[in-house]
Amino acid sequence: MSTTYATPDTIAEACALLETPGAYALAGGVAFTMALTKGQIDPASIVSLARLDGLRGVAAEPAGGFSIGALSTHGQLLRDERIATYEPQLREMFADVGNVRVRAVGTLGGNLAYADPRHDPAPLLGALGAEVVIQSGAGKRTVPVADFATGSFATVLQPGELLCSVNVPARPAGTRIGWCKLQTNSLDDYATLSLAVGFEESNGRISRPRILVGAADTHVRTQRAAGLLDGADINADGRVAPELIEEVADALAADIKPCSNHRGSVMYKRDLVRVALNRAMMRTANSAKAQGCSL
Ligand SMILES: Cc1cc2nc3c(=O)[nH]c(=O)nc-3n(C[C@H](O)[C@H](O)[C@H](O)COP(=O)(O)OP(=O)(O)OC[C@H]3O[C@@H](n4cnc5c(N)ncnc54)[C@H](O)[C@@H]3O)c2cc1C
């Protein structure tokens, strides 16, 4: 069967084309072309997003925070001063995606839509409370980044739906964020394990804690472990009791389902989650400096 190739000029046209069974969106093509050449996908039609210029760039939202167009590349995002001001760890994360070639063409939308559990943006954006904006012929819907991937290489996207942007909310006062990516091979390799933690702090107490773990089977939103932080005391230096961090790490290690591969064994990765949590929690103490910034 031959594959058709379309370059729609509008989002509505793209959504209509994506309703066809076997239709795939094509953004930067980094993951798509690898899957195609390895015979992992057999598209009936390819819908290029190249002409949808409205899906590029970063824009301030009236309610605070900002919206990132799905076609923005990792390279564009790491160079955006407004993103770095909002949260320096976001710039660090985009700078850590693959290598310069991947960052030059790979897009945030393609990264999230491919839902490779080793990818970096989802855990940190999820911990920041970001939402994915999805459009189809039926209209728009939003889904928290934390709930967008339903498994490895699986998302909530339905036929005819296009990931259009990612909304990063204004940061309530006292928001703290910590991100950690651990690699056992080269620095341009995928994460062996990554972890992001986010919470709000007021009057020396933690509320609305979120922990997301990457590279552990799927992006794991670890509600049980995060719940242990809810209401916990936090001292003047922004630190939480080490015993509590140990307890949370135990819960995380029990809840993740990492695979054994050349980056490490299951046991090693369960141990690594403790290291990642401790480092991310240490970074939450400094992240308060960025709070209150909005575009
Ligand atoms: C050598 C190498 C190293 C890498 N290292 C890292 C790393 O360290 N960290 C990391 O996070 N990632 C890493 N990546 C992955 C890379 O970031 C992603 O492959 C890239 O971001 C995908 O974006 P893309 O625009 O190329 O998507 P594409 O390849 O064009 O698309 C990927 C998938 O998403 C779908 N899609 C694309 N855009 C949309 C949309 N807007 N709406 C709906 N569906 C859509 C496509 O149909 C396809 O199924 C690495 C990749 C390589 C090759």
Ligand as a Chemical Component Dictionary entry (heavy atoms), coordinates in Angstrom:
data_LIG
# 
_chem_comp.id                   LIG 
_chem_comp.type                 NON-POLYMER 
_chem_comp.pdbx_formal_charge   0 
_chem_comp.three_letter_code    LIG 
# 
loop_
_chem_comp_atom.comp_id 
_chem_comp_atom.atom_id 
_chem_comp_atom.alt_atom_id 
_chem_comp_atom.type_symbol 
_chem_comp_atom.charge 
_chem_comp_atom.model_Cartn_x 
_chem_comp_atom.model_Cartn_y 
_chem_comp_atom.model_Cartn_z 
_chem_comp_atom.pdbx_ordinal 
LIG C1  C1  C 0 20.309 10.138 19.632 1  
LIG C2  C2  C 0 19.075 10.618 20.339 2  
LIG C3  C3  C 0 19.164 11.017 21.656 3  
LIG C4  C4  C 0 18.038 11.477 22.330 4  
LIG N1  N1  N 0 18.151 11.855 23.645 5  
LIG C5  C5  C 0 17.078 12.336 24.291 6  
LIG C6  C6  C 0 17.179 12.750 25.643 7  
LIG O1  O1  O 0 18.236 12.711 26.264 8  
LIG N2  N2  N 0 16.053 13.215 26.245 9  
LIG C7  C7  C 0 14.857 13.289 25.597 10 
LIG O2  O2  O 0 13.883 13.748 26.194 11 
LIG N3  N3  N 0 14.733 12.892 24.317 12 
LIG C8  C8  C 0 15.809 12.423 23.661 13 
LIG N4  N4  N 0 15.679 12.016 22.360 14 
LIG C9  C9  C 0 14.338 11.994 21.743 15 
LIG C10 C10 C 0 13.965 13.282 21.061 16 
LIG O3  O3  O 0 13.905 14.337 21.998 17 
LIG C11 C11 C 0 12.591 13.080 20.452 18 
LIG O4  O4  O 0 12.684 12.045 19.540 19 
LIG C12 C12 C 0 12.085 14.297 19.762 20 
LIG O5  O5  O 0 11.822 15.327 20.680 21 
LIG C13 C13 C 0 10.802 13.983 19.038 22 
LIG O6  O6  O 0 10.333 15.177 18.465 23 
LIG P1  P1  P 0 10.064 15.264 16.910 24 
LIG O7  O7  O 0 9.555  16.620 16.668 25 
LIG O8  O8  O 0 11.238 14.841 16.131 26 
LIG O9  O9  O 0 8.863  14.193 16.756 27 
LIG P2  P2  P 0 8.539  13.259 15.514 28 
LIG O10 O10 O 0 9.597  12.266 15.330 29 
LIG O11 O11 O 0 8.164  14.069 14.335 30 
LIG O12 O12 O 0 7.216  12.566 16.072 31 
LIG C14 C14 C 0 7.285  11.641 17.141 32 
LIG C15 C15 C 0 5.890  11.016 17.335 33 
LIG O13 O13 O 0 4.985  11.977 17.836 34 
LIG C16 C16 C 0 3.902  12.211 16.927 35 
LIG N5  N5  N 0 3.700  13.662 16.925 36 
LIG C17 C17 C 0 4.650  14.605 16.703 37 
LIG N6  N6  N 0 4.158  15.825 16.925 38 
LIG C18 C18 C 0 2.863  15.656 17.284 39 
LIG C19 C19 C 0 1.821  16.555 17.640 40 
LIG N7  N7  N 0 2.028  17.884 17.697 41 
LIG N8  N8  N 0 0.609  16.047 17.956 42 
LIG C20 C20 C 0 0.392  14.706 17.911 43 
LIG N9  N9  N 0 1.339  13.805 17.596 44 
LIG C21 C21 C 0 2.557  14.279 17.283 45 
LIG C22 C22 C 0 4.349  11.631 15.597 46 
LIG O14 O14 O 0 3.252  11.140 14.833 47 
LIG C23 C23 C 0 5.261  10.493 16.034 48 
LIG O15 O15 O 0 4.504  9.345  16.349 49 
LIG C24 C24 C 0 16.782 11.539 21.666 50 
LIG C25 C25 C 0 16.696 11.133 20.315 51 
LIG C26 C26 C 0 17.811 10.669 19.661 52 
LIG C27 C27 C 0 17.689 10.245 18.232 53 
# 
loop_
_chem_comp_bond.comp_id 
_chem_comp_bond.atom_id_1 
_chem_comp_bond.atom_id_2 
_chem_comp_bond.value_order 
_chem_comp_bond.pdbx_ordinal 
LIG C1  C2  SING 1  
LIG C2  C3  SING 2  
LIG C2  C26 DOUB 3  
LIG C3  C4  DOUB 4  
LIG C4  N1  SING 5  
LIG C4  C24 SING 6  
LIG N1  C5  DOUB 7  
LIG C5  C6  SING 8  
LIG C5  C8  SING 9  
LIG C6  O1  DOUB 10 
LIG C6  N2  SING 11 
LIG N2  C7  SING 12 
LIG C7  O2  DOUB 13 
LIG C7  N3  SING 14 
LIG N3  C8  DOUB 15 
LIG C8  N4  SING 16 
LIG N4  C9  SING 17 
LIG N4  C24 SING 18 
LIG C9  C10 SING 19 
LIG C10 O3  SING 20 
LIG C10 C11 SING 21 
LIG C11 O4  SING 22 
LIG C11 C12 SING 23 
LIG C12 O5  SING 24 
LIG C12 C13 SING 25 
LIG C13 O6  SING 26 
LIG O6  P1  SING 27 
LIG P1  O7  DOUB 28 
LIG P1  O8  SING 29 
LIG P1  O9  SING 30 
LIG O9  P2  SING 31 
LIG P2  O10 DOUB 32 
LIG P2  O11 SING 33 
LIG P2  O12 SING 34 
LIG O12 C14 SING 35 
LIG C14 C15 SING 36 
LIG C15 O13 SING 37 
LIG C15 C23 SING 38 
LIG O13 C16 SING 39 
LIG C16 N5  SING 40 
LIG C16 C22 SING 41 
LIG N5  C17 SING 42 
LIG N5  C21 SING 43 
LIG C17 N6  DOUB 44 
LIG N6  C18 SING 45 
LIG C18 C19 SING 46 
LIG C18 C21 DOUB 47 
LIG C19 N7  SING 48 
LIG C19 N8  DOUB 49 
LIG N8  C20 SING 50 
LIG C20 N9  DOUB 51 
LIG N9  C21 SING 52 
LIG C22 O14 SING 53 
LIG C22 C23 SING 54 
LIG C23 O15 SING 55 
LIG C24 C25 DOUB 56 
LIG C25 C26 SING 57 
LIG C26 C27 SING 58 
# 
